[in-house]
């Protein structure tokens, strides 16, 4: 579904990504792991056209999307749950969800009703402004907003950062359900132990390069990967 090859990106003269390559198949859950400042968010922003890559290839369903504007990349079927949530604080929960609703690939799988079924708390708060929600509720709203675009691939940047343990568990349960329904997911998060049972494969980024890649079974069996690349 998504193929990234030899991706290089910079901020001005400072190069951040060097030869990043990985794939995501249809229905697969893949993680981008690594310590802070290693290039994970820059990789996501490069895929989405928020950072202009200086070299490499980004293909989605066989189509080259590198160089397209971000809104065109989103229209190809990629939904983003951004770091920091970035919901619309002056819109209600329902207005946030309706603002991004789209069904470009046939009948809509995700509607207001199905998002509210996934996150009953959003249904309870549907008339509240985004600014009136807790951090956990805002993250649920950010996920629901991405799903309302009816994406083929969902990207979550720092999926559970700053959330209480109970809310983190609820987000993981949500992603597990999406996986059983065949949703392709790329997720960035620091909670590696929670990601191992959820994800199919993991890509570890170190100083803008892919330092390790493997399955959940391989990551679980190799404690040195965590020690070398994931522990602060």
trRosetta pair geometry for C-beta under 8 A, 3 or more apart (Angstrom, degrees):
i j d omega theta_ij theta_ji phi_ij phi_ji
1 23 8.0 123 47 179 62 82
1 24 5.4 -53 65 100 104 82
1 25 5.9 111 2 -162 94 21
1 26 4.8 128 -54 -66 119 63
1 28 7.6 -172 20 30 123 103
1 60 6.8 1 160 -154 66 65
1 61 6.0 -10 -148 -69 59 68
1 152 6.7 -159 -158 139 129 115
1 153 6.1 153 140 -66 133 120
1 184 5.6 -66 64 -112 167 170
2 23 6.6 161 89 -157 63 50
2 24 4.3 20 47 44 105 103
2 47 7.4 16 -161 -148 132 130
2 58 7.7 -19 -166 -169 87 80
2 59 7.3 157 -155 87 41 57
2 60 5.5 -8 -103 -106 71 74
2 153 6.0 64 -39 -98 124 165
2 184 7.7 154 -3 154 107 142
2 186 7.4 -39 49 -49 158 133
3 23 5.2 -5 -107 -110 68 89
3 57 7.3 -14 115 116 96 102
3 58 7.4 163 86 -154 58 36
3 59 4.4 -2 56 58 103 102
3 60 7.9 -163 24 -71 69 34
4 7 5.2 -30 179 -29 104 129
4 20 6.0 -28 139 119 125 92
4 21 5.9 -171 105 -133 77 38
4 22 5.5 11 54 49 109 64
4 23 7.3 -163 26 -76 69 43
4 43 7.6 41 -163 -166 166 102
4 47 6.8 -64 -88 -91 123 103
4 56 7.1 11 -175 165 75 128
4 57 7.4 163 -155 89 35 61
4 58 5.5 1 -109 -109 73 76
5 21 5.1 32 -124 -119 45 101
5 56 5.9 172 91 -164 56 84
5 57 4.3 0 57 57 106 102
5 58 7.8 -162 27 -70 69 39
5 59 7.8 20 3 4 107 101
6 19 5.2 -30 -135 -131 62 64
6 20 7.5 107 -156 53 9 43
6 21 5.9 16 -42 -66 45 108
6 55 6.5 -61 132 130 97 99
6 56 4.5 -167 96 -111 66 83
6 57 6.7 48 49 15 90 83
7 17 5.6 -31 118 141 89 138
7 19 7.4 105 50 -154 47 9
7 20 4.1 -40 58 60 103 97
7 21 7.0 162 5 -68 84 52
7 43 7.0 96 102 -131 147 81
7 46 6.0 120 -179 126 129 148
7 53 5.7 -82 -157 -131 85 138
7 55 7.4 158 -152 92 28 64
7 56 3.6 137 -97 161 43 173
7 57 7.6 -109 -72 44 75 39
7 58 6.7 54 -93 -64 118 95
8 15 6.7 -24 -174 -155 99 114
8 17 5.4 -178 -137 97 34 87
8 18 6.0 30 -111 -112 91 37
8 19 6.7 17 -67 -42 91 45
8 20 7.6 161 -67 12 41 86
8 53 6.3 108 72 -169 50 91
8 54 5.1 -60 105 65 99 93
8 55 4.1 21 41 51 116 97
8 56 5.5 158 11 -26 67 111
9 15 7.5 139 91 -154 35 66
9 16 5.6 -32 91 60 85 99
9 17 4.3 43 33 29 85 119
9 42 5.6 -176 87 164 135 109
9 43 7.7 -180 20 -89 138 42
9 45 7.9 148 169 85 164 93
9 46 4.5 -117 -64 -89 149 132
9 51 5.2 62 -169 131 136 125
9 52 7.5 154 -135 89 94 36
9 53 4.8 -71 -82 -112 88 64
9 54 6.2 151 -111 5 33 83
10 13 6.9 -56 174 177 133 8
10 14 6.0 154 -163 82 87 44
10 15 4.5 -50 -95 -99 99 54
10 16 6.1 153 -113 6 37 80
10 17 7.8 -119 -54 33 48 75
10 54 5.5 25 6 -24 105 134
11 14 5.1 -14 65 66 83 102
11 16 6.2 52 -5 -29 92 122
11 42 7.9 -99 -40 -117 103 126
11 51 7.5 -62 -78 -136 77 121
15 18 6.7 71 145 -68 120 89
15 54 7.6 -76 -116 29 98 145
15 208 7.2 105 136 -179 81 169
16 39 5.3 156 156 -109 93 98
16 42 4.7 -89 119 -178 142 175
16 208 5.2 -179 155 -99 46 125
17 20 5.1 -47 -171 -16 114 122
17 39 5.2 132 -86 -161 77 132
17 42 5.7 -161 -43 117 109 122
17 43 6.3 127 -100 -80 136 74
17 46 6.6 -49 6 -31 160 158
17 53 7.6 -53 69 -125 135 92
17 208 4.6 -158 -109 -159 31 99
17 209 8.0 139 -160 -68 54 45
18 207 7.9 -6 25 124 120 78
18 208 4.7 79 8 122 85 110
18 209 5.0 -30 73 -75 100 91
19 56 7.9 174 -113 -88 34 115
19 209 6.2 17 66 -124 93 89
19 210 7.6 -98 111 15 81 93
20 39 7.3 -155 -73 138 135 134
20 43 5.7 -147 176 -113 167 112
20 56 7.3 6 56 -120 78 158
20 205 7.2 1 -116 -115 114 114
20 208 7.3 -95 -55 176 106 62
20 209 7.1 -150 -78 -129 69 34
20 210 6.0 121 -132 -38 60 96
21 210 6.4 -81 48 -7 66 146
22 30 7.1 155 152 173 128 148
22 203 4.7 -29 -96 -94 157 150
22 210 6.6 152 -52 -99 103 141
22 213 6.6 -172 -107 -117 107 136
24 28 5.4 -165 -168 77 71 115
24 30 4.9 -121 -103 9 97 138
24 153 6.7 93 106 -127 142 128
24 184 5.8 108 150 -174 116 119
24 186 5.9 -80 -81 -69 154 103
25 28 4.3 80 59 -16 80 134
25 184 7.4 -152 97 -114 40 119
26 152 7.8 -53 -124 178 86 104
26 182 7.6 1 155 -180 86 96
26 184 5.8 -88 -145 -61 36 124
27 179 7.8 92 -177 -159 71 61
27 182 4.4 -51 -111 -155 105 70
27 183 7.2 79 -123 50 52 14
27 184 5.7 -49 -38 -69 14 76
28 184 5.7 20 47 -127 59 86
28 185 7.8 -132 106 40 45 62
28 200 4.9 -79 -157 37 88 147
28 201 7.0 2 176 18 122 103
29 175 7.3 97 -127 166 139 107
29 179 5.3 -35 -40 -105 130 119
29 184 7.5 -174 -74 -155 47 42
29 185 4.6 2 -117 61 80 104
29 187 6.9 0 -170 4 94 114
29 198 6.0 -88 127 142 156 81
29 199 4.5 -126 116 -123 102 59
29 200 5.3 128 56 0 69 86
30 185 7.4 176 31 93 58 59
30 186 5.4 -16 72 -110 93 72
30 187 7.6 162 86 24 44 70
30 199 6.3 93 -116 -160 18 111
30 200 6.6 -43 -73 59 63 91
30 201 5.1 -13 -115 71 86 89
30 202 7.2 169 -163 -90 64 27
30 203 6.5 30 172 -6 108 105
31 186 7.6 144 -105 -163 24 55
31 187 5.3 -38 -108 73 75 83
31 188 7.0 127 -164 -94 74 35
31 189 7.1 -75 -142 35 115 83
31 195 5.1 48 -74 -178 153 142
31 199 4.8 -54 -22 -101 104 163
31 201 7.6 -159 25 102 71 48
31 202 4.7 -12 59 -120 104 76
31 203 6.8 -171 90 31 55 68
32 40 4.6 144 131 -141 121 100
32 43 6.2 -170 -138 72 156 143
32 44 7.4 -145 29 -51 159 97
32 186 6.7 34 -16 177 102 97
32 187 7.5 -169 23 90 73 35
32 188 4.8 -28 67 -90 99 88
32 203 5.4 -24 -107 74 60 101
32 205 6.1 10 -172 -10 93 120
33 40 7.6 -39 -168 -96 1 133
33 188 7.7 171 -80 -137 38 64
33 192 6.5 58 -130 -100 136 102
33 195 7.6 179 -78 82 116 161
33 202 5.7 5 -2 -173 126 108
33 203 7.0 160 22 80 77 45
33 204 4.8 -35 77 -104 99 69
33 205 7.1 162 77 17 43 73
33 229 7.3 85 119 123 103 114
33 230 6.0 -24 163 -99 117 111
34 38 3.8 -109 146 71 132 152
34 39 7.2 -7 90 48 159 73
34 40 5.5 179 50 -51 112 112
34 204 5.7 128 -70 -168 84 64
34 205 4.0 -72 -36 65 152 75
34 206 5.9 -161 -132 -70 117 52
34 211 7.6 118 -102 22 110 121
34 229 6.2 -61 -117 167 67 100
34 230 7.0 -103 -113 -97 23 65
35 38 5.4 105 63 -34 67 122
35 206 7.8 50 24 -114 94 72
35 229 7.1 -144 -17 172 92 54
35 230 6.8 173 -56 -135 75 28
35 232 6.0 130 -129 -96 112 69
36 232 7.7 25 9 -106 99 111
38 205 4.8 141 129 112 113 92
38 206 5.6 -53 -152 -117 126 28
38 207 6.1 -57 -142 -42 77 30
38 208 6.9 -155 173 -40 56 44
39 42 4.9 -63 -154 50 63 117
39 43 5.8 75 145 -33 84 95
39 205 5.1 -122 69 160 99 135
39 207 7.3 48 -13 154 121 13
39 208 4.1 126 -59 -97 152 58
39 209 7.9 86 37 -8 155 33
40 43 5.8 -54 -158 27 29 113
40 44 6.9 23 149 -12 63 103
40 157 7.6 149 130 -139 101 90
40 188 5.0 123 160 -128 131 134
40 205 5.5 169 -72 48 74 142
41 44 5.5 -51 -150 37 40 112
41 45 6.1 36 152 -17 70 107
41 83 6.0 -29 -113 -17 128 144
41 157 5.7 74 -112 -154 87 130
41 158 7.9 -9 -79 -23 110 102
41 188 7.0 176 -72 115 66 177
42 45 5.6 -54 -140 42 32 109
42 46 6.1 38 156 -24 65 105
42 51 5.9 -12 -155 20 73 167
42 208 7.6 -24 73 -112 140 90
43 46 5.8 -56 -149 33 27 112
43 47 6.6 30 152 -20 62 103
43 205 6.8 -136 -28 -87 142 159
44 47 5.7 -53 -153 32 33 112
44 48 6.4 13 156 -4 66 112
44 80 7.6 117 172 -129 115 112
44 155 5.7 149 -142 168 111 139
44 157 5.4 -156 69 -82 174 118
44 186 7.5 170 -105 117 98 128
44 188 6.9 -83 -43 -23 136 135
45 48 5.9 -64 -142 48 32 103
45 50 3.9 -82 -160 73 88 111
45 51 4.2 69 120 -3 108 104
46 49 7.8 48 -175 -66 28 23
46 50 7.6 -79 -56 56 24 71
46 51 4.8 -47 -77 75 65 104
46 52 7.8 25 -129 142 74 3
46 53 4.9 75 -160 -65 113 97
46 58 7.3 -177 134 -63 89 146
47 58 5.8 175 -125 -148 63 142
47 65 7.9 39 -173 93 62 124
47 73 7.6 147 142 -177 63 145
47 78 7.4 -149 139 -168 109 160
47 155 7.3 157 86 -83 140 160
48 70 5.5 35 155 -133 84 95
48 73 5.6 165 -150 103 49 147
48 74 7.5 39 -150 -60 95 80
48 78 6.7 -152 -103 117 85 137
48 80 6.1 24 -102 -68 150 139
48 155 7.4 -129 -57 49 118 156
49 52 7.4 23 -157 -88 59 60
49 65 7.5 -98 -52 149 110 95
49 66 8.0 166 -87 -138 83 38
49 67 7.7 -43 -115 75 106 5
49 68 5.9 -89 -81 84 145 65
49 69 6.0 134 151 -173 153 21
49 70 4.2 -160 80 -76 113 65
49 72 7.8 55 -11 55 167 87
49 73 5.0 175 -5 -11 123 143
50 70 5.8 53 -65 -90 69 133
52 67 7.8 55 -144 -102 91 52
53 56 5.4 -78 167 49 143 107
53 58 7.2 148 -1 -20 153 120
53 66 5.8 -53 43 -147 128 117
56 66 6.9 177 95 -100 78 157
57 64 6.6 -73 -157 -123 87 99
57 66 6.3 -125 -143 -4 34 141
58 64 7.0 96 73 -156 57 60
58 65 5.4 -70 108 64 101 85
58 66 4.2 122 33 -55 99 93
59 62 6.0 -11 174 -142 120 13
59 63 6.2 150 -156 68 76 30
59 64 5.6 -42 -96 -88 78 49
59 65 6.8 136 -123 6 26 84
60 63 5.7 -31 67 61 69 88
60 65 5.0 19 10 -18 110 136
60 73 7.6 118 1 -152 153 80
60 76 5.3 87 98 141 142 141
60 77 7.2 175 159 58 130 96
60 78 6.7 -84 -126 -47 154 118
60 153 7.4 -116 -141 11 114 140
61 76 7.3 -167 26 175 115 107
61 77 7.5 48 -16 46 133 135
61 152 7.4 16 -50 109 124 163
63 76 6.9 -147 74 -137 134 133
64 67 7.6 17 141 32 102 107
65 68 5.0 -61 -167 18 68 127
65 72 7.7 -175 -150 112 94 96
65 73 5.2 97 178 -113 127 93
65 76 6.1 -77 -102 -14 134 167
68 72 4.3 -111 171 87 116 125
68 73 5.2 143 92 -56 118 83
68 76 7.8 84 95 -30 164 128
69 72 5.0 90 61 7 77 104
69 73 7.3 -145 98 -7 39 88
70 73 5.5 -55 -149 35 36 112
70 74 6.4 38 153 -19 68 103
71 74 5.6 -48 -149 35 35 114
71 75 6.4 38 150 -21 64 105
72 75 5.5 -53 -149 36 34 114
72 76 6.9 47 148 -30 62 95
73 76 5.6 -43 -160 17 37 116
73 78 5.8 -31 150 44 85 128
74 78 5.9 -100 -113 69 42 78
74 79 7.2 71 -147 -92 87 45
74 80 7.5 -74 -103 -2 103 101
74 149 6.7 -75 177 -164 101 153
75 102 8.0 -94 -118 157 69 162
75 104 6.5 132 -165 -84 74 169
76 152 8.0 -72 131 31 68 121
77 104 7.2 -133 -78 73 82 124
77 105 6.5 40 -98 -40 120 139
77 151 5.3 125 178 -155 60 61
77 152 3.6 26 155 11 129 106
77 153 6.4 86 123 17 87 78
78 151 5.8 50 -149 -152 11 123
78 152 7.2 -42 -69 56 49 81
78 153 5.0 -17 -113 71 73 102
78 154 8.0 157 -163 -92 53 25
78 155 6.6 18 -177 -8 98 112
79 146 3.7 119 158 -176 116 89
79 147 6.7 120 144 -68 169 29
79 149 4.7 164 -96 58 110 126
79 151 3.2 -127 -12 -32 105 148
79 153 7.2 179 27 91 70 50
79 154 4.8 -23 72 -110 103 71
79 155 7.1 179 89 23 50 70
80 146 6.0 -148 67 -112 27 119
80 154 7.8 168 -83 -160 21 58
80 155 5.1 -18 -111 67 67 102
80 157 7.3 5 -168 -5 93 107
81 85 7.7 -23 -178 -119 80 49
81 139 7.7 58 -177 -161 124 72
81 142 4.8 99 -148 137 89 104
81 143 5.3 4 -100 -88 139 59
81 145 7.9 128 -103 63 76 92
81 146 4.9 -79 -60 -24 79 148
81 154 6.8 32 -11 177 102 100
81 155 6.9 -163 29 95 70 52
81 156 4.3 -1 59 -114 121 73
81 157 6.7 -172 92 24 67 66
81 159 6.9 56 99 -112 134 72
82 85 6.9 46 74 143 79 1
82 86 4.8 -2 69 23 130 129
82 142 7.1 -115 38 -162 65 129
82 157 5.6 -7 -154 45 37 122
83 157 4.2 -70 -45 118 83 114
83 158 4.5 65 -117 26 89 121
83 161 7.2 24 -145 26 84 147
83 188 7.9 -36 -73 80 103 130
84 158 7.7 50 -27 68 52 134
85 135 7.8 -155 -34 -155 149 67
85 138 4.7 30 -167 143 162 109
85 139 5.8 -100 -96 -86 114 56
85 141 7.4 56 -168 72 115 94
85 142 4.4 -129 -147 -55 74 141
86 142 7.1 87 52 -115 65 119
87 91 7.9 -126 159 59 89 101
87 96 5.6 -5 -163 -134 103 143
87 130 4.3 -163 122 -155 120 137
87 133 7.7 7 66 43 159 138
87 138 5.5 -136 4 -156 136 91
87 141 5.2 30 -102 108 145 125
87 142 5.7 -111 -61 -73 96 81
87 145 6.9 170 -114 -23 87 152
88 91 4.1 29 105 20 121 116
88 95 7.3 -87 81 109 133 101
88 96 5.3 -175 40 -102 100 89
88 99 6.8 52 -1 18 148 166
88 130 5.5 146 83 -5 49 154
89 129 6.5 42 167 157 56 104
89 130 4.5 -120 -117 84 34 108
89 131 3.8 58 -171 -58 101 95
90 129 6.3 -27 -141 -154 26 121
90 130 7.2 -30 7 35 22 103
90 131 7.0 24 -69 -14 45 118
91 95 3.8 -127 -177 97 106 122
91 96 5.0 143 101 -58 120 72
91 99 6.7 -4 -177 -34 169 138
91 129 6.9 134 81 -142 21 72
91 130 5.9 36 64 -16 69 113
92 95 4.5 95 49 8 77 103
92 96 7.0 -131 95 -7 41 85
92 126 6.7 46 156 156 114 51
92 127 5.6 -43 -148 -153 136 31
92 128 6.3 125 -145 74 80 27
92 129 5.9 -68 -93 -91 51 44
92 130 7.5 167 -148 -33 11 69
93 96 5.8 -54 -155 31 29 114
93 97 6.7 21 153 -14 63 107
93 122 5.4 178 -179 -164 139 85
93 125 5.3 105 -33 110 151 86
93 126 4.8 -112 74 -131 119 37
93 127 7.3 -27 30 -1 99 16
93 128 5.9 42 -21 60 106 77
93 130 7.0 137 -78 -79 54 65
93 133 7.2 104 -79 -65 104 130
93 141 5.9 -116 -135 -111 86 122
94 97 5.7 -57 -151 38 35 109
94 98 6.1 29 156 -16 70 109
94 112 6.8 26 -138 -131 90 126
94 126 4.6 48 -46 -176 104 93
94 127 7.1 2 3 -77 116 44
95 98 5.8 -54 -136 41 32 107
95 99 6.1 46 159 -37 64 104
96 99 5.9 -53 -152 20 24 117
96 100 7.6 -5 162 2 56 104
96 130 5.8 102 -62 -73 137 117
96 141 5.7 24 106 180 152 117
96 144 7.9 78 110 89 108 107
96 145 5.5 -69 151 -86 96 119
97 100 7.0 -80 -165 41 30 91
97 101 6.7 47 147 -55 68 100
97 112 6.0 110 120 -104 140 80
97 115 6.1 -177 -139 79 139 164
97 122 7.8 96 -53 168 136 136
97 141 7.4 -109 -60 -154 89 80
97 144 5.6 -41 -104 133 108 112
97 145 5.8 -125 -102 -93 53 65
97 148 5.1 154 -169 -62 75 155
98 101 5.4 -36 -148 -6 41 122
98 112 7.2 -2 -72 -73 83 114
98 148 7.6 -113 -84 -175 19 152
99 145 7.5 -9 64 -141 96 107
100 145 5.0 81 29 -175 145 82
100 146 7.5 -37 131 -85 155 24
100 148 4.9 105 89 86 94 114
100 149 5.3 -57 156 -60 103 89
101 108 7.6 12 -173 -135 97 149
101 111 7.7 48 -138 -128 125 53
101 112 7.9 -37 -89 -48 139 80
101 148 4.5 -70 -91 169 65 109
101 149 7.3 -150 -130 -79 21 40
102 108 8.0 169 109 -106 30 112
102 148 7.3 93 19 136 63 70
102 149 5.1 12 41 -143 107 58
102 150 6.1 -127 88 28 69 100
103 106 7.1 -88 170 85 97 32
103 107 6.7 -36 -171 -177 135 19
103 108 3.7 -85 -92 -70 127 91
103 150 5.3 57 -107 12 59 158
104 150 7.0 175 25 78 72 116
105 150 6.6 -158 37 127 98 118
105 152 7.1 74 -19 -58 168 103
108 111 5.5 98 116 -64 125 88
108 150 5.3 -117 -138 -71 73 142
109 114 7.0 -109 148 97 58 172
109 150 5.7 130 36 -131 86 99
110 114 5.3 -127 -133 81 49 127
110 115 6.0 62 -170 -55 96 92
110 147 4.3 -164 -138 150 162 93
110 148 5.5 -128 122 -95 118 37
110 149 7.9 12 68 45 133 34
110 150 5.3 -170 35 -84 99 72
111 114 5.1 90 45 12 71 98
111 115 7.1 -137 91 -2 34 89
111 148 7.8 77 -121 -124 19 80
112 115 6.0 -61 -146 40 28 108
112 116 6.1 24 158 -16 66 111
112 148 7.9 34 -70 -111 54 116
113 116 5.9 -60 -147 40 27 109
113 117 6.3 29 153 -22 63 106
114 117 5.4 -48 -145 34 35 115
114 118 6.5 37 152 -19 64 102
115 118 5.6 -53 -150 36 34 111
115 119 6.3 -21 165 32 69 100
115 122 6.6 -52 137 84 96 149
115 144 4.2 88 -162 -147 126 108
115 147 6.0 156 -96 84 103 127
115 148 6.4 -18 -56 -67 144 93
116 119 6.7 -75 -132 69 28 68
116 120 6.7 60 172 -109 67 41
116 122 5.9 -127 -110 85 64 98
116 123 3.8 82 -157 -72 110 106
116 126 7.4 -10 -102 -75 121 122
117 120 7.3 12 -141 -70 23 74
118 144 7.1 169 75 -96 123 94
118 147 7.7 17 38 67 162 173
118 174 6.3 77 176 -133 107 102
118 177 7.3 -179 -133 93 99 146
119 122 4.3 52 109 2 113 113
119 123 7.4 161 102 -12 66 80
119 140 4.4 136 -139 -177 148 124
119 141 7.9 -154 114 -66 163 47
119 143 7.6 133 -48 75 140 114
119 144 5.9 -90 23 -62 139 124
119 174 7.4 11 -70 -103 91 134
120 123 5.3 -49 -158 30 48 117
120 124 6.6 48 147 -19 72 101
121 124 5.5 -52 -153 35 38 113
121 125 6.3 12 155 1 69 111
121 137 5.9 -119 131 -111 126 96
121 140 6.4 75 70 75 115 171
122 125 5.9 -69 -140 53 33 95
122 126 6.5 70 152 -76 65 72
122 137 7.0 150 -82 -159 70 88
122 140 5.7 -148 -52 126 111 121
122 141 6.1 145 -111 -83 120 76
122 144 6.0 57 -89 -32 173 163
123 126 5.7 -8 -153 -42 32 113
125 128 4.3 -45 -175 24 87 126
125 132 7.6 -169 -165 99 116 105
125 133 6.3 95 157 -99 155 97
125 137 6.2 25 35 -164 165 140
128 132 4.4 -118 -180 81 108 128
128 133 6.3 126 115 -62 128 80
129 132 4.7 95 60 -1 79 105
129 133 7.9 -134 98 -18 50 83
130 133 6.0 -47 -163 10 41 116
130 138 6.7 79 -171 -116 85 93
130 141 6.6 -174 -124 124 93 165
133 137 3.8 -130 -172 96 109 120
133 138 4.8 145 101 -58 124 75
133 141 6.5 57 120 -13 179 138
134 137 4.7 93 50 10 76 103
134 138 6.9 -136 95 -7 39 87
135 138 5.6 -54 -148 35 31 113
135 139 6.6 31 154 -19 64 102
135 162 5.9 -99 179 120 151 108
135 163 6.0 -159 118 -98 113 71
135 167 7.6 109 94 119 88 169
136 139 5.7 -53 -151 33 34 110
136 140 6.6 36 150 -18 65 102
136 163 5.3 98 -89 -141 84 108
136 164 6.6 -49 -56 31 128 93
136 167 3.5 -105 -116 -138 132 146
136 170 7.3 64 -171 56 122 132
136 171 8.0 -132 -149 -45 86 107
137 140 5.5 -49 -150 35 37 114
137 141 6.3 39 150 -20 65 104
138 141 5.4 -53 -149 37 34 113
138 142 6.3 38 151 -23 66 102
139 142 5.5 -47 -146 33 35 113
139 143 6.5 35 153 -16 64 101
139 159 7.6 93 -167 178 125 53
139 160 7.4 70 -165 -110 162 47
139 163 6.3 -40 -3 -78 157 133
139 167 7.3 105 49 161 134 120
139 171 6.4 -37 130 -90 131 130
140 143 5.8 -55 -152 37 32 109
140 144 6.2 30 151 -17 66 108
140 170 7.8 -29 -80 122 113 123
140 171 7.6 -131 -79 -90 71 85
140 174 7.8 176 -120 -65 82 163
141 144 5.5 -54 -143 41 33 112
141 145 6.1 38 156 -25 66 104
142 145 5.7 -49 -145 33 28 114
142 146 6.7 29 154 -16 60 103
143 146 5.9 -56 -154 36 32 109
143 147 6.3 29 151 -17 67 108
143 154 7.9 46 -148 -173 77 140
143 156 7.3 3 -100 -103 93 117
143 171 7.4 173 -44 -135 151 92
143 174 6.6 56 147 137 163 150
144 147 5.6 -57 -146 39 33 111
144 148 6.4 42 154 -30 66 102
145 148 5.7 -48 -151 24 31 116
145 149 7.8 35 149 -20 56 93
146 149 6.2 -50 -171 20 41 110
146 151 6.5 -34 165 -3 84 134
146 154 5.6 98 139 -137 130 103
146 156 8.0 -149 32 -81 170 78
147 150 7.3 42 171 -77 52 37
147 151 7.2 -99 -117 19 36 93
147 154 7.1 -7 -79 -95 69 136
151 154 5.4 128 79 -71 134 70
152 184 6.3 16 149 36 66 120
153 184 4.5 -44 -106 95 73 115
153 185 7.3 167 -161 -86 64 24
153 186 6.7 26 177 -4 108 100
154 178 7.2 -42 31 171 145 153
154 183 6.2 9 7 166 117 118
154 184 7.2 155 20 90 67 59
154 185 5.1 -17 67 -111 93 75
154 186 7.5 -169 94 31 48 65
155 185 7.7 154 -88 -163 32 54
155 186 4.6 -11 -112 67 78 104
155 187 7.7 -179 -157 -78 45 40
156 159 4.1 41 143 -87 129 98
156 175 7.6 -79 2 -96 158 126
156 185 6.9 -1 3 -169 106 102
156 186 7.3 177 26 91 63 55
156 187 4.6 1 59 -119 106 78
156 188 6.7 -155 101 33 64 67
156 189 7.4 2 112 -46 109 103
157 188 5.0 12 -134 45 50 125
158 161 3.9 -9 172 -17 111 129
158 188 5.8 -26 -46 101 47 102
158 189 6.3 117 -136 -100 33 60
158 190 7.8 13 -128 -12 77 89
159 171 6.0 159 153 154 102 137
159 175 7.3 10 -168 -57 153 142
159 187 5.4 -8 -38 -158 136 107
159 188 7.0 156 -20 71 84 53
159 189 4.6 -45 32 -72 99 121
160 163 4.8 -89 -171 36 74 125
160 167 7.5 159 -146 110 96 86
160 168 4.2 69 -164 -123 140 91
160 171 5.2 -180 -87 64 101 150
160 172 7.5 -10 -60 -46 142 86
160 189 5.7 45 26 -139 90 127
160 191 6.0 -9 60 0 133 135
160 194 7.8 5 17 76 155 158
161 189 7.4 -150 -48 -130 77 75
161 190 7.3 79 -92 10 84 108
163 167 4.3 -115 177 92 114 118
163 168 4.9 147 95 -61 115 78
163 171 7.0 79 87 -10 169 136
164 167 4.8 84 58 13 81 105
164 168 7.0 -143 94 -10 38 88
165 168 5.5 -53 -145 34 32 114
165 169 6.4 34 157 -21 65 102
166 169 5.7 -50 -152 32 32 113
166 170 6.7 34 149 -20 62 103
167 170 5.4 -50 -152 33 38 115
167 171 6.6 39 150 -19 67 100
168 171 5.7 -54 -152 34 34 110
168 172 6.4 33 151 -17 67 104
168 191 6.7 128 -173 -55 135 167
168 194 7.2 -104 155 -86 112 170
169 172 5.7 -52 -148 37 34 111
169 173 6.4 37 152 -21 65 104
170 173 5.6 -51 -149 34 33 113
170 174 6.5 38 150 -22 63 102
171 174 5.5 -51 -153 32 34 116
171 175 6.6 30 152 -16 66 103
172 175 5.8 -54 -148 37 34 108
172 176 6.3 38 152 -22 66 104
172 194 5.2 -98 -101 -180 144 121
172 198 6.4 -119 -158 -69 92 142
173 176 5.6 -52 -148 35 32 114
173 177 6.5 34 153 -19 63 103
174 177 5.8 -57 -155 34 31 110
174 178 6.5 30 150 -18 65 104
175 178 5.5 -50 -147 35 37 113
175 179 6.4 42 151 -24 65 101
175 185 6.3 114 -155 -158 101 172
175 187 6.9 25 -139 -75 150 151
175 198 5.9 33 110 -161 118 138
176 179 5.6 -51 -152 31 33 115
176 180 6.7 32 151 -18 64 101
176 198 5.8 -102 -82 -119 82 96
177 180 5.8 -53 -152 33 36 109
177 181 6.6 26 152 -12 65 109
178 181 5.7 -65 -153 43 34 108
178 183 4.0 -50 170 45 94 139
178 185 6.4 90 110 -56 128 131
179 182 7.8 72 -180 -51 32 13
179 183 6.4 -84 -80 55 31 83
179 185 6.7 -71 -79 10 84 129
179 198 6.7 -180 -28 -169 155 78
187 195 6.9 -166 94 -122 126 116
187 198 7.9 -15 42 113 154 132
187 199 7.1 -131 46 -84 116 116
189 192 8.0 178 101 -64 84 43
189 194 7.5 -56 116 73 140 114
189 195 6.1 164 68 -62 114 125
190 230 7.9 147 -151 -170 71 95
191 194 4.2 8 134 26 115 118
191 195 6.3 134 96 -23 71 92
192 195 5.5 -63 -148 38 35 111
192 196 6.6 48 156 -39 69 95
192 219 7.7 -133 -177 157 112 131
192 226 6.4 171 97 -109 167 109
192 230 5.8 32 -53 -178 148 155
193 196 6.1 -35 -150 9 32 115
194 197 7.5 -65 -171 37 35 93
194 198 6.7 16 147 -7 66 124
195 198 5.4 -76 -148 48 40 110
195 199 5.1 12 171 -8 86 120
195 202 7.3 98 130 -96 124 115
195 216 7.9 -153 127 -112 71 107
196 199 6.9 -57 -118 40 17 93
196 216 4.7 125 -166 -157 66 104
196 219 6.1 -146 -114 89 100 119
196 220 5.4 97 -160 -70 139 102
197 216 7.0 124 -82 -176 22 151
199 202 6.0 89 112 -67 145 81
199 216 5.7 150 80 -71 78 112
200 215 6.8 -56 164 -136 55 81
200 216 6.9 -100 -155 -17 15 105
201 213 7.0 20 174 -177 110 83
201 214 6.8 -158 -149 116 81 22
201 215 5.6 -55 -101 -101 70 50
201 216 7.4 -108 -86 -31 27 69
202 212 7.7 4 108 110 99 94
202 213 7.0 -173 91 -143 57 47
202 214 6.3 -11 54 64 90 61
202 215 7.5 95 12 -167 84 8
202 216 6.9 106 -22 -81 109 56
202 219 5.2 40 30 -60 146 147
203 210 6.0 -58 -168 -129 97 105
203 212 7.9 165 -157 89 36 55
203 213 5.2 1 -111 -108 67 92
204 210 7.1 100 72 -161 55 60
204 211 5.0 -66 106 65 100 94
204 212 4.1 15 42 55 126 92
204 213 7.0 -147 21 -67 75 48
204 225 6.5 -154 -47 -173 162 108
204 229 4.9 57 176 132 133 155
204 230 7.1 -85 -131 -59 119 95
205 208 7.0 15 -179 -105 104 12
205 209 7.0 152 -154 73 67 29
205 210 6.3 -45 -99 -97 64 47
205 211 6.7 123 -145 5 14 93
206 209 6.1 -34 70 64 70 81
206 211 3.7 38 13 -41 119 140
206 229 5.3 -91 -72 -130 119 106
210 213 6.0 3 177 -44 121 111
211 228 7.8 -152 149 119 137 114
211 229 5.5 172 92 -105 145 140
212 225 5.4 -157 121 -131 172 113
212 229 6.4 -149 13 -1 123 162
214 218 3.6 -91 159 87 132 140
214 219 5.7 162 86 -49 108 78
214 222 7.6 58 65 23 161 136
214 225 7.9 -116 35 -85 128 160
215 218 4.7 98 53 8 75 101
215 219 7.0 -139 97 -4 40 87
216 219 5.7 -55 -144 38 33 109
216 220 6.1 34 157 -20 67 107
217 220 5.8 -54 -145 37 28 111
217 221 6.3 21 157 -15 63 112
218 221 5.9 -61 -145 40 28 108
218 222 6.1 2 164 -1 66 116
219 222 6.3 -71 -137 47 26 94
219 225 5.9 -90 -139 70 72 153
219 226 8.0 93 -179 -47 87 89
222 225 4.8 66 109 -12 107 107
223 226 5.9 -52 -166 36 53 109
223 227 6.2 48 143 -18 77 109
224 227 5.4 -58 -144 43 39 113
224 228 5.7 29 161 -16 74 112
225 228 6.2 -61 -139 41 23 102
225 229 5.9 -35 -179 32 62 114
225 230 6.9 42 133 -5 72 114
226 229 7.3 -87 -127 55 14 73
226 230 4.6 -57 -143 52 57 122
226 231 6.0 68 155 -34 76 95
227 230 7.8 11 -10 46 15 82
227 231 5.8 -7 -129 10 35 129
